[in-house]
Amino acid sequence: MHRNNNNKNLLLRTVLLFPAFIHLSISAIGLFLSLWIVLPAPIFFLYPLAVGAPEISPWLAVINTIALSLTLLKKPKIQAYNILLICNLSAVILSLLPLIQFPATNAKIATQMQAVLGRNYLAAIPEVDRAQLRPQPFILTDSFRGISLEKVRIDRDIVFANPDGISLKINLYRPVQTGKYPAIVTIYGGAWQRGNPDYNEEFSRYMADRGYCIIAIDYRHAPRYRFPAQIEDVETALAYIKTHAVDWEIDRDRIALMGRSAGAHLAMLAAYNSSILPVRSLVNYYGPNDLIAGYNDPPFPDPIDVRAVLRSFLGGGPEELNELYRRASPINYIKPNLPPSLLVYAGRDRIVKAKFGRSLYQRLQAAGDRAILLEIPWAEHAFDAVFNGPSNQLALYYTERFLAANLKSAVLQPIK
């Protein structure tokens, strides 16, 4: 009992001696960052805050709880004590919002996965591959320590084409052991204007360690090169992959396409309207799919100026280039017997509205195609830039199960 009293007294003295300015600084920083979990970014300069805040919410919850505890224990002798207490409480609640919404979101996607892939869809996946899947949709410790990435084979800067003197390259990520692997062709985002195959390398390394060959491909950028140059480059890359599949240890009968944002747009075009490679599945992270609707109904606020991005990509607006916009819109290529699609959209997206993901999902369902929609209500566009954040942990959990079911199952259906 005496020792417990000593410990309590020591804690109290420590709290009382804690500098007021540090206490107030922690409170202010915690509240400021937590506000971006619900506030939209009005300009691009502030956009990283809106993207990142929900993804570091476990850290913010700890910081805000510390600040609240200091306020309650220390009771600073300032007139604004009640205001400080309310700010601390508000910050704690804001930082917990993603975690509060997590269970319902997870339950919804789990139900969809079973409805589309079958209640026991994991049973057909070899046991060695099932053992490598993430055990839970969210692992709190991973939010703090990160998701571990093991050593894999990486071959960078493989030139697959030189259109107009522009060297287009491929990065190849493979397991350490040689073998024959299902493949995931990934296409980076960046508003069709920037990026390279190094983007999202954490995902490429993670999946390569789990028995996939990841081929990250390049394409020419707008505004110097406008559509259809980008999809032409993707198709050239797919033909190059087909030619080198044996050398790269790729099982040509088990290939998926995956893209993010602008890259997801190109992946959809290739998966829904190309026959260069047999594609077994598509993973679409927040990809624009109806460019006319996206132009006519931009987000508000609009931190990247969506209309300017589309004009740069296509050379003008839909009022003057209506047919080109239609040709560039993946939603216009939906038909029966498309590869299964996993659609991952962010509920707070201020670049590609989540409602466009829902429209695509409904169109695929109406055509009789298998589609799964994972809408993450607290997330912003490019949420997976924070690889160990709650949003990406959820998306990664179901992405790897979706890919395993479509690429590693022992009972794969023939490609139609």
C-alpha positions as CSV (number, residue, x, y, z in Angstrom):
1,M,0.0,0.0,0.0
2,H,2.8,2.4,0.9
3,R,4.5,1.7,-2.5
4,N,1.2,2.4,-4.3
5,N,0.9,5.8,-2.5
6,N,4.4,6.7,-3.4
7,N,3.8,5.8,-7.1
8,K,0.6,8.0,-7.1
9,N,2.4,10.9,-5.5
10,L,5.3,10.6,-8.0
11,L,2.8,10.7,-10.9
12,L,1.0,13.7,-9.4
13,R,4.3,15.6,-8.9
14,T,5.3,14.8,-12.5
15,V,2.0,16.0,-13.9
16,L,2.1,19.2,-11.8
17,L,5.6,20.0,-13.0
18,F,4.7,19.4,-16.6
19,P,5.3,22.7,-18.4
20,A,2.1,24.5,-19.2
21,F,3.3,25.5,-22.7
22,I,4.0,21.9,-23.6
23,H,0.6,20.9,-22.3
24,L,-1.1,23.6,-24.4
25,S,1.0,22.8,-27.4
26,I,0.0,19.1,-27.3
27,S,-3.6,20.1,-26.9
28,A,-3.5,22.5,-29.8
29,I,-1.6,20.2,-32.2
30,G,-3.9,17.2,-31.3
31,L,-7.0,19.2,-31.9
32,F,-5.7,20.9,-35.1
33,L,-4.8,17.5,-36.7
34,S,-7.9,15.8,-35.5
35,L,-10.1,18.4,-37.1
36,W,-8.9,17.3,-40.5
37,I,-10.6,13.9,-39.9
38,V,-13.9,15.7,-40.7
39,L,-12.9,18.9,-42.5
40,P,-12.4,18.9,-46.3
41,A,-9.2,20.5,-47.6
42,P,-10.1,23.7,-49.5
43,I,-6.8,23.9,-51.3
44,F,-4.2,21.4,-52.5
45,F,-1.6,22.7,-50.0
46,L,-3.8,21.4,-47.2
47,Y,-4.8,18.2,-48.9
48,P,-2.2,16.0,-47.2
49,L,-3.7,16.9,-43.8
50,A,-7.2,15.7,-44.9
51,V,-5.7,12.5,-46.4
52,G,-3.3,11.7,-43.5
53,A,-5.3,12.7,-40.4
54,P,-7.8,9.7,-40.5
55,E,-4.8,7.4,-41.1
56,I,-2.9,8.5,-38.1
57,S,-6.0,8.5,-35.9
58,P,-4.7,5.9,-33.5
59,W,-1.7,8.2,-32.8
60,L,-3.9,11.2,-32.5
61,A,-6.1,9.3,-30.0
62,V,-3.1,8.7,-27.8
63,I,-1.9,12.3,-28.1
64,N,-5.4,13.7,-27.3
65,T,-5.9,11.3,-24.4
66,I,-2.6,12.4,-22.9
67,A,-3.7,16.1,-23.3
68,L,-7.1,15.4,-21.8
69,S,-5.5,13.5,-18.9
70,L,-3.1,16.4,-18.2
71,T,-6.0,18.8,-18.2
72,L,-8.0,16.7,-15.8
73,L,-5.1,16.0,-13.4
74,K,-3.4,19.3,-13.5
75,K,-6.5,21.6,-13.7
76,P,-4.5,24.6,-15.0
77,K,-5.3,27.8,-13.3
78,I,-6.4,29.7,-16.3
79,Q,-9.8,31.3,-17.1
80,A,-10.1,29.2,-20.2
81,Y,-9.9,25.9,-18.4
82,N,-13.4,24.8,-19.4
83,I,-12.6,25.7,-23.0
84,L,-9.4,23.7,-22.9
85,L,-11.3,20.7,-21.4
86,I,-13.9,20.9,-24.2
87,C,-11.2,21.1,-26.8
88,N,-9.5,18.1,-25.4
89,L,-12.7,16.1,-25.3
90,S,-13.6,17.1,-28.8
91,A,-10.1,16.1,-30.1
92,V,-10.4,12.7,-28.4
93,I,-13.8,12.1,-30.0
94,L,-12.7,13.2,-33.5
95,S,-9.6,11.0,-33.4
96,L,-11.7,8.0,-32.5
97,L,-14.2,8.5,-35.3
98,P,-12.5,6.1,-37.8
99,L,-12.1,3.4,-35.2
100,I,-15.8,3.8,-34.2
101,Q,-16.9,3.4,-37.8
102,F,-14.6,0.5,-38.5
103,P,-16.7,-2.4,-37.2
104,A,-19.8,-1.6,-39.3
105,T,-17.8,-0.9,-42.4
106,N,-15.9,-4.2,-42.0
107,A,-19.1,-6.2,-41.4
108,K,-20.6,-4.7,-44.6
109,I,-17.7,-5.6,-46.9
110,A,-17.3,-9.1,-45.3
111,T,-21.0,-9.8,-46.1
112,Q,-20.4,-8.7,-49.7
113,M,-17.3,-10.8,-50.1
114,Q,-19.2,-13.9,-49.0
115,A,-22.2,-13.1,-51.2
116,V,-20.0,-12.6,-54.4
117,L,-17.2,-15.1,-53.8
118,G,-19.1,-17.7,-51.8
119,R,-19.4,-18.3,-48.1
120,N,-16.4,-20.6,-48.0
121,Y,-14.3,-18.9,-50.6
122,L,-11.1,-19.2,-48.6
123,A,-11.4,-23.0,-48.5
124,A,-10.3,-23.3,-52.1
125,I,-7.1,-21.3,-51.5
126,P,-4.1,-23.5,-50.7
127,E,-3.3,-23.7,-46.9
128,V,0.2,-22.2,-47.4
129,D,-1.4,-19.1,-49.1
130,R,-4.1,-18.8,-46.5
131,A,-1.5,-18.7,-43.8
132,Q,0.0,-15.6,-45.3
133,L,-3.2,-13.5,-45.3
134,R,-3.5,-10.8,-42.7
135,P,-5.3,-12.3,-39.7
136,Q,-7.5,-9.3,-38.9
137,P,-8.9,-6.3,-40.9
138,F,-7.2,-4.0,-38.3
139,I,-4.2,-4.6,-36.1
140,L,-3.7,-1.8,-33.7
141,T,0.0,-2.5,-33.1
142,D,0.7,-2.2,-36.9
143,S,-0.7,1.3,-36.8
144,F,2.2,2.2,-34.5
145,R,5.1,-0.1,-35.6
146,G,4.2,-0.4,-39.3
147,I,3.4,-3.4,-41.5
148,S,6.5,-5.5,-41.8
149,L,8.0,-5.9,-45.3
150,E,10.3,-8.8,-46.0
151,K,13.0,-9.1,-48.6
152,V,11.9,-9.7,-52.2
153,R,13.6,-9.7,-55.6
154,I,13.3,-6.3,-57.3
155,D,14.2,-5.6,-60.9
156,R,13.9,-1.9,-61.7
157,D,13.8,0.2,-64.9
158,I,13.1,-2.5,-67.4
159,V,12.4,-0.4,-70.6
160,F,9.4,-1.8,-72.5
161,A,8.9,1.0,-75.0
162,N,10.3,4.3,-76.3
163,P,7.4,6.2,-77.9
164,D,8.6,9.6,-79.1
165,G,11.9,9.0,-77.3
166,I,10.3,8.6,-73.9
167,S,11.6,5.6,-72.1
168,L,8.7,3.7,-70.5
169,K,9.8,1.4,-67.7
170,I,8.6,-1.6,-65.6
171,N,9.5,-2.5,-62.1
172,L,9.3,-6.2,-61.3
173,Y,8.8,-7.5,-57.7
174,R,9.0,-11.2,-57.1
175,P,9.3,-13.6,-54.2
176,V,12.8,-14.6,-53.1
177,Q,12.4,-18.1,-54.2
178,T,12.1,-18.9,-57.9
179,G,8.9,-20.5,-59.2
180,K,5.8,-19.8,-61.2
181,Y,3.5,-17.1,-59.7
182,P,0.2,-15.4,-60.4
183,A,0.8,-11.8,-61.4
184,I,-0.7,-8.4,-60.5
185,V,-0.1,-5.6,-63.0
186,T,-0.2,-2.3,-61.1
187,I,-0.7,1.2,-62.6
188,Y,0.1,4.3,-60.6
189,G,-2.0,7.4,-60.1
190,G,-1.1,11.0,-60.3
191,A,-3.9,12.8,-62.3
192,W,-2.3,11.3,-65.5
193,Q,0.3,14.0,-65.1
194,R,3.0,12.5,-62.8
195,G,4.2,9.4,-61.2
196,N,6.5,6.4,-61.9
197,P,6.6,2.6,-61.2
198,D,8.2,3.2,-57.8
199,Y,4.9,4.6,-56.5
200,N,3.2,2.4,-53.8
201,E,6.2,0.2,-53.5
202,E,5.2,-0.9,-50.0
203,F,2.2,-2.7,-51.6
204,S,4.3,-4.2,-54.3
205,R,6.8,-5.6,-51.8
206,Y,4.1,-6.8,-49.5
207,M,2.3,-8.8,-52.2
208,A,5.5,-10.1,-53.7
209,D,6.4,-11.6,-50.4
210,R,3.0,-13.4,-50.4
211,G,3.6,-15.3,-53.6
212,Y,2.8,-12.8,-56.5
213,C,4.8,-11.3,-59.3
214,I,4.0,-7.6,-59.2
215,I,4.6,-5.7,-62.5
216,A,4.4,-1.9,-62.0
217,I,4.1,-0.2,-65.4
218,D,4.7,3.2,-66.7
219,Y,2.9,5.5,-69.2
220,R,3.3,8.9,-70.8
221,H,1.9,11.9,-69.0
222,A,-0.5,14.7,-69.8
223,P,-0.6,17.5,-70.9
224,R,2.3,16.8,-73.3
225,Y,0.7,13.5,-74.2
226,R,-3.1,13.3,-74.2
227,F,-5.5,10.4,-74.2
228,P,-5.4,7.8,-75.8
229,A,-1.6,7.8,-75.4
230,Q,-1.9,6.5,-71.9
231,I,-4.0,3.5,-72.6
232,E,-1.9,2.8,-75.7
233,D,1.1,2.6,-73.4
234,V,-0.7,0.3,-71.0
235,E,-1.6,-2.0,-73.8
236,T,2.0,-2.0,-75.1
237,A,3.1,-2.9,-71.5
238,L,0.6,-5.8,-71.4
239,A,1.9,-7.1,-74.7
240,Y,5.5,-6.9,-73.4
241,I,4.5,-8.8,-70.2
242,K,2.8,-11.5,-72.3
243,T,6.0,-11.9,-74.3
244,H,8.2,-12.1,-71.2
245,A,5.8,-14.1,-68.9
246,V,7.9,-17.2,-68.9
247,D,11.2,-15.4,-68.2
248,W,9.5,-13.5,-65.3
249,E,8.0,-16.6,-63.8
250,I,4.4,-15.5,-64.5
251,D,1.5,-17.8,-64.8
252,R,-0.3,-16.2,-67.7
253,D,-3.6,-17.8,-66.8
254,R,-3.6,-16.0,-63.4
255,I,-3.2,-12.3,-64.0
256,A,-5.0,-9.3,-62.3
257,L,-5.0,-5.6,-63.1
258,M,-4.8,-3.1,-60.3
259,G,-4.7,0.7,-60.4
260,R,-5.0,3.7,-58.2
261,S,-6.9,6.9,-59.2
262,A,-5.8,7.7,-62.7
263,G,-4.1,4.3,-62.8
264,A,-7.3,2.7,-61.8
265,H,-9.0,4.5,-64.7
266,L,-6.5,3.0,-67.1
267,A,-6.7,-0.5,-65.5
268,M,-10.5,-0.4,-66.0
269,L,-10.2,0.5,-69.6
270,A,-7.7,-2.4,-70.2
271,A,-9.7,-4.9,-68.1
272,Y,-13.1,-4.0,-69.7
273,N,-12.1,-3.3,-73.3
274,S,-8.9,-5.2,-74.2
275,S,-8.0,-8.8,-75.0
276,I,-4.2,-8.5,-75.0
277,L,-3.9,-10.5,-71.8
278,P,-6.4,-12.8,-70.1
279,V,-7.4,-10.9,-67.0
280,R,-8.9,-12.8,-64.1
281,S,-9.8,-9.8,-61.9
282,L,-9.6,-6.1,-61.4
283,V,-8.8,-4.1,-58.3
284,N,-9.9,-0.4,-58.6
285,Y,-8.8,2.0,-55.9
286,Y,-10.8,5.3,-56.2
287,G,-10.6,5.4,-60.0
288,P,-12.6,7.9,-62.1
289,N,-14.9,6.0,-64.4
290,D,-17.5,8.4,-65.9
291,L,-15.4,11.4,-67.0
292,I,-18.4,13.4,-68.3
293,A,-20.2,13.1,-65.0
294,G,-17.0,13.9,-63.2
295,Y,-16.5,17.0,-65.2
296,N,-20.1,18.2,-64.7
297,D,-20.3,17.4,-61.0
298,P,-16.9,18.2,-59.5
299,P,-16.3,18.0,-55.8
300,F,-16.7,20.9,-53.4
301,P,-14.2,22.0,-52.3
302,D,-12.1,21.0,-55.3
303,P,-8.5,21.1,-54.2
304,I,-6.9,19.9,-57.4
305,D,-9.4,21.5,-59.9
306,V,-10.9,18.4,-61.4
307,R,-12.1,20.1,-64.5
308,A,-8.6,21.5,-65.3
309,V,-7.1,18.0,-64.8
310,L,-9.6,16.5,-67.3
311,R,-9.0,19.3,-69.8
312,S,-5.3,18.6,-69.5
313,F,-5.8,14.9,-70.0
314,L,-8.2,15.1,-72.9
315,G,-7.5,18.5,-74.5
316,G,-10.7,20.2,-73.6
317,G,-14.1,19.9,-72.0
318,P,-16.9,17.5,-72.8
319,E,-19.0,20.2,-74.5
320,E,-16.4,20.2,-77.3
321,L,-15.0,16.6,-77.0
322,N,-18.0,14.6,-76.0
323,E,-17.1,11.5,-78.0
324,L,-13.6,11.5,-76.7
325,Y,-14.9,11.7,-73.1
326,R,-17.2,8.8,-73.8
327,R,-14.4,6.7,-75.2
328,A,-12.2,7.5,-72.2
329,S,-14.9,6.6,-69.7
330,P,-14.7,2.9,-68.4
331,I,-18.3,2.9,-67.4
332,N,-19.3,2.9,-71.1
333,Y,-17.6,-0.5,-71.6
334,I,-19.5,-2.4,-69.0
335,K,-21.0,-5.6,-70.5
336,P,-21.7,-9.2,-69.3
337,N,-18.8,-11.6,-68.5
338,L,-16.3,-9.0,-67.3
339,P,-13.6,-10.0,-64.8
340,P,-14.7,-9.8,-61.2
341,S,-14.1,-6.2,-59.8
342,L,-13.1,-5.0,-56.4
343,L,-14.0,-1.3,-56.1
344,V,-12.4,0.6,-53.2
345,Y,-13.6,4.1,-52.8
346,A,-13.2,6.7,-50.0
347,G,-16.4,8.2,-48.5
348,R,-14.8,11.7,-48.1
349,D,-13.0,11.8,-51.4
350,R,-12.7,15.3,-52.8
351,I,-11.1,14.2,-56.1
352,V,-13.2,11.2,-57.2
353,K,-16.6,11.3,-55.4
354,A,-17.6,8.0,-53.7
355,K,-20.9,8.2,-55.5
356,F,-19.2,7.5,-58.8
357,G,-17.9,4.2,-57.3
358,R,-21.4,3.4,-56.3
359,S,-22.7,4.1,-59.8
360,L,-20.0,1.8,-61.3
361,Y,-20.9,-0.9,-58.8
362,Q,-24.6,-0.7,-59.7
363,R,-23.9,-0.8,-63.5
364,L,-21.7,-3.9,-63.1
365,Q,-24.4,-5.6,-61.0
366,A,-27.0,-4.7,-63.6
367,A,-24.9,-6.3,-66.3
368,G,-24.6,-9.5,-64.3
369,D,-20.9,-9.0,-63.5
370,R,-19.4,-9.9,-60.1
371,A,-18.5,-6.8,-58.2
372,I,-17.7,-5.9,-54.6
373,L,-17.8,-2.3,-53.3
374,L,-15.7,-1.3,-50.3
375,E,-16.6,2.2,-49.4
376,I,-14.5,3.6,-46.5
377,P,-16.6,6.4,-45.0
378,W,-13.9,8.2,-43.1
379,A,-11.2,8.0,-45.8
380,E,-9.9,10.5,-48.3
381,H,-8.5,10.0,-51.8
382,A,-5.0,8.3,-51.7
383,F,-5.6,7.0,-48.2
384,D,-3.3,4.1,-48.9
385,A,-0.3,6.4,-49.0
386,V,-0.3,5.8,-45.2
387,F,0.3,2.0,-45.6
388,N,-0.3,1.1,-42.0
389,G,-3.3,3.4,-41.5
390,P,-6.8,2.0,-40.6
391,S,-8.1,2.6,-44.1
392,N,-5.3,0.8,-45.9
393,Q,-5.3,-2.1,-43.4
394,L,-9.0,-2.6,-44.1
395,A,-8.5,-2.3,-47.9
396,L,-5.4,-4.5,-47.8
397,Y,-7.2,-7.2,-45.8
398,Y,-9.9,-7.6,-48.5
399,T,-7.7,-6.9,-51.5
400,E,-5.4,-9.8,-50.7
401,R,-8.4,-12.1,-50.1
402,F,-10.1,-11.0,-53.3
403,L,-6.9,-11.6,-55.3
404,A,-6.2,-14.9,-53.6
405,A,-9.7,-16.1,-54.4
406,N,-9.4,-15.1,-58.1
407,L,-5.7,-15.9,-58.7
408,K,-4.8,-18.7,-56.3
409,S,-7.9,-20.8,-55.9
410,A,-7.6,-24.4,-56.8
411,V,-11.0,-24.2,-58.6
412,L,-10.6,-21.3,-60.9
413,Q,-13.2,-21.0,-63.6
414,P,-12.2,-20.6,-67.3
415,I,-11.7,-17.0,-68.5
416,K,-14.6,-15.9,-70.6
